[in-house]
Amino acid sequence: MFRRINRRRFLQTSLAATAGLGVSAIRASASNSENNVEAIVIGSGFGGAVASLRLAQAGIETIVLERGRRWVISDAGDTFCTYEKPDGRSTWLSPTTVVFNQVPIDVYTGLLDIKIGNGVNVYRGAGVGGGSLVYNGVTYQPTRENFYKAFPRSIDYDELDRIYYPRVRSILKPSPIPDDILQTKYYLAARTFLEQAAKANLKVSKLDINIDWDIVRQEITGQKVPSAIIGQVYYGMNSGAKNSLDRNYLSMAEATGKAKILPLHVVTEIEELNPRRFQIVCNQINEQGTVVAQKTFTCRYLFLAAGSIGTTELLLRAKYNGKLRRLNDNVGMFWGTNGDAVGAVITAGQTNPTQGGPAVGVIEDFDNPIAPLVIEQLPFPIVPEGIYAALSQGITLPEGKLTYNTSTQSADLFWPKDSENNQKIAQAYLSTYQRLNQANNTTLAQALDFSSTAHPLGGAVVGSVCNSYMRARGYPNLFIVDGAFIPGSTACTNPSFTIAALAERCMDNFLNKGRNMKDEDMEL
Ligand SMILES: Cc1cc2nc3c(=O)[nH]c(=O)nc-3n(C[C@H](O)[C@H](O)[C@H](O)COP(=O)(O)OP(=O)(O)OC[C@H]3O[C@@H](n4cnc5c(N)ncnc54)[C@H](O)[C@@H]3O)c2cc1C
């Protein structure tokens, strides 16, 4: 479904440019400035947005360094490009699109980035709001039982359930699709999925989605440009229906006057200056990815939120270059895909005229005798009439890893896609699809596609690199507040809700209990 793109050579050149590696000519002409602040957050996705707001509300001067640009929804409804007419806005610094069909585009600081790995490719968002700009809005809390299959007991699920998931929910305000919208022609594929799951006696329910359904109604009546109703999700949503983080957590942080977001700032190096101070080097780029200035910041508290891949790469580089010497050898380890696999179900009936989204329902097969799993129907633009696409997620073991490649000065990703556990998970998914298919006379269009994930997790995980409150071992003032903290799976759910809830828990602990903690006092 997600096509593999061979653009390694291009990436090496362009990433080297944006990472500021081997670009001495640009460096020579770049200006250099020094900024000292109390706290720096690197990345503005789920972990970064939560950290920024809570720091700013506590009165702490905070700078947020984000590699991507800011996206403002225009009244004309043309902020983002569409699947039918993709351009540079779709993709992060690439000469072609990287999802669905490979189309030539202008090189631009667009939304969707790909990390090509050995065993799996990873999709991730770039821009102020991170993954929330490209995501389906699924806001999904794991069950207690599943949670402890993926997380250690040092994280109290009941506390998350009581305090931190509700805290995130109070800001994002996700809700299930209202029936009047579900019954429109745009959501035929979603209705088909819900009906077929029920017919197969599978437990199926509506998901909470981080979207403004009133704006979706305006799409239906023609007051807003069609976006959600025609499944335009992964290149952004022009109607403004998606509640991306720039419109809640991040704007709230900026409104305090204490947090400043600097878009188009690519962090290249982090370094400990002394046990209580860090130096951060970044390249300011223009929208075409050219470095226009190099900047250096220092801070007392450093929050890494560049996503599983981005944060782990920064840590690996710092460790290799001797800039964070006390990081342990587990950096890069315990990485996983959340079990992502895409399937396409051929039905006997119709599924179009459109694949309304961004998402609607989920099959929960937690009692599957092989392994617990979920299946969510999602809109995919390349799905033809009579077919709907679905994403399975399970509890993968964190068997993957990122290692530092000294020649490219970036991280190499390895995922053992055929490991025993991954084969077991694949069998579990197939057995649930078989139940669906037998009850409905449907079939899978092709083998399940495990070749890519949109849910990279791990690399600086709880219990090995961090304590349970996201503090890096050996560095009491360094925090890993994003997906890098999570050992490979959010327990049969999409990860953003759990990332945000864990970040809320971290910030509570930091602000109320542990601002001046010593390493020897850290609970692990
Ligand atoms: C197409 C798609 C659909 C998805 N749908 C869902 C969904 O419906 N529900 C769900 O829960 N999850 C979904 N996800 C996954 C979700 O987006 C991620 O799990 C989540 O965004 C991860 O949060 P994070 O804080 O770890 O990092 P991110 O949200 O990835 O944020 C990291 C940020 O850091 C920035 N950054 C990276 N490197 C640097 C650097 N060197 N310097 C400065 N900035 C940097 C990036 O540009 C980015 O903005 C989806 C993902 C994709 C790609």
The ligand as an SDF file (V2000), in Angstrom:
LIG
                    3D

 53 58  0  0  0  0  0  0  0  0999 V2000
    0.2400    9.4090    8.1760 C   0  0  0  0  0  0  0  0  0  0  0  0
    0.2030    9.2460    9.6670 C   0  0  0  0  0  0  0  0  0  0  0  0
   -1.0120    9.0410   10.3180 C   0  0  0  0  0  0  0  0  0  0  0  0
   -1.0330    8.8810   11.7090 C   0  0  0  0  0  0  0  0  0  0  0  0
   -2.2370    8.7370   12.3570 N   0  0  0  0  0  0  0  0  0  0  0  0
   -2.2540    8.6280   13.7070 C   0  0  0  0  0  0  0  0  0  0  0  0
   -3.4820    8.5940   14.4270 C   0  0  0  0  0  0  0  0  0  0  0  0
   -4.5660    8.6880   13.8610 O   0  0  0  0  0  0  0  0  0  0  0  0
   -3.4380    8.4900   15.7830 N   0  0  0  0  0  0  0  0  0  0  0  0
   -2.2520    8.3930   16.4670 C   0  0  0  0  0  0  0  0  0  0  0  0
   -2.2700    8.2680   17.6860 O   0  0  0  0  0  0  0  0  0  0  0  0
   -1.0780    8.4470   15.8070 N   0  0  0  0  0  0  0  0  0  0  0  0
   -1.0540    8.5820   14.4670 C   0  0  0  0  0  0  0  0  0  0  0  0
    0.1370    8.6940   13.8080 N   0  0  0  0  0  0  0  0  0  0  0  0
    1.3690    8.6130   14.6060 C   0  0  0  0  0  0  0  0  0  0  0  0
    1.6290    9.9170   15.3450 C   0  0  0  0  0  0  0  0  0  0  0  0
    1.6820   10.9680   14.4170 O   0  0  0  0  0  0  0  0  0  0  0  0
    2.9350    9.8010   16.1320 C   0  0  0  0  0  0  0  0  0  0  0  0
    2.8790    8.6650   16.9780 O   0  0  0  0  0  0  0  0  0  0  0  0
    3.1840   11.0200   16.9660 C   0  0  0  0  0  0  0  0  0  0  0  0
    3.1130   12.1920   16.2000 O   0  0  0  0  0  0  0  0  0  0  0  0
    4.5560   10.9320   17.6030 C   0  0  0  0  0  0  0  0  0  0  0  0
    4.6900   11.9990   18.5020 O   0  0  0  0  0  0  0  0  0  0  0  0
    6.1330   12.4540   18.9540 P   0  0  0  0  0  0  0  0  0  0  0  0
    5.9740   13.5100   19.9740 O   0  0  0  0  0  0  0  0  0  0  0  0
    6.9340   11.2550   19.2940 O   0  0  0  0  0  0  0  0  0  0  0  0
    6.8350   13.0640   17.6440 O   0  0  0  0  0  0  0  0  0  0  0  0
    6.2740   13.8400   16.3040 P   0  0  0  0  0  0  0  0  0  0  0  0
    4.8380   14.1040   16.4860 O   0  0  0  0  0  0  0  0  0  0  0  0
    6.7390   13.0110   15.1960 O   0  0  0  0  0  0  0  0  0  0  0  0
    7.0530   15.1850   16.4160 O   0  0  0  0  0  0  0  0  0  0  0  0
    8.4300   15.2940   16.2270 C   0  0  0  0  0  0  0  0  0  0  0  0
    8.7150   16.6860   15.7010 C   0  0  0  0  0  0  0  0  0  0  0  0
   10.1190   16.9170   15.7860 O   0  0  0  0  0  0  0  0  0  0  0  0
   10.5520   17.5770   14.5940 C   0  0  0  0  0  0  0  0  0  0  0  0
   11.9700   17.2520   14.4260 N   0  0  0  0  0  0  0  0  0  0  0  0
   12.5140   16.0690   14.0890 C   0  0  0  0  0  0  0  0  0  0  0  0
   13.8530   16.1650   14.0430 N   0  0  0  0  0  0  0  0  0  0  0  0
   14.1570   17.4490   14.3690 C   0  0  0  0  0  0  0  0  0  0  0  0
   15.3850   18.1630   14.4870 C   0  0  0  0  0  0  0  0  0  0  0  0
   16.5730   17.5810   14.2820 N   0  0  0  0  0  0  0  0  0  0  0  0
   15.3330   19.4790   14.8170 N   0  0  0  0  0  0  0  0  0  0  0  0
   14.1330   20.0960   15.0330 C   0  0  0  0  0  0  0  0  0  0  0  0
   12.9480   19.4570   14.9220 N   0  0  0  0  0  0  0  0  0  0  0  0
   12.9660   18.1410   14.6070 C   0  0  0  0  0  0  0  0  0  0  0  0
    9.6480   17.0020   13.5090 C   0  0  0  0  0  0  0  0  0  0  0  0
    9.5780   17.8550   12.3960 O   0  0  0  0  0  0  0  0  0  0  0  0
    8.3190   16.8830   14.2440 C   0  0  0  0  0  0  0  0  0  0  0  0
    7.5610   18.0560   14.1280 O   0  0  0  0  0  0  0  0  0  0  0  0
    0.1850    8.8880   12.4400 C   0  0  0  0  0  0  0  0  0  0  0  0
    1.3920    9.1020   11.7820 C   0  0  0  0  0  0  0  0  0  0  0  0
    1.4130    9.2910   10.4130 C   0  0  0  0  0  0  0  0  0  0  0  0
    2.7390    9.5280    9.7380 C   0  0  0  0  0  0  0  0  0  0  0  0
  1  2  1  0
  2  3  1  0
  2 52  2  0
  3  4  2  0
  4  5  1  0
  4 50  1  0
  5  6  2  0
  6  7  1  0
  6 13  1  0
  7  8  2  0
  7  9  1  0
  9 10  1  0
 10 11  2  0
 10 12  1  0
 12 13  2  0
 13 14  1  0
 14 15  1  0
 14 50  1  0
 15 16  1  0
 16 17  1  0
 16 18  1  0
 18 19  1  0
 18 20  1  0
 20 21  1  0
 20 22  1  0
 22 23  1  0
 23 24  1  0
 24 25  2  0
 24 26  1  0
 24 27  1  0
 27 28  1  0
 28 29  2  0
 28 30  1  0
 28 31  1  0
 31 32  1  0
 32 33  1  0
 33 34  1  0
 33 48  1  0
 34 35  1  0
 35 36  1  0
 35 46  1  0
 36 37  1  0
 36 45  1  0
 37 38  2  0
 38 39  1  0
 39 40  1  0
 39 45  2  0
 40 41  1  0
 40 42  2  0
 42 43  1  0
 43 44  2  0
 44 45  1  0
 46 47  1  0
 46 48  1  0
 48 49  1  0
 50 51  2  0
 51 52  1  0
 52 53  1  0
M  END
$$$$
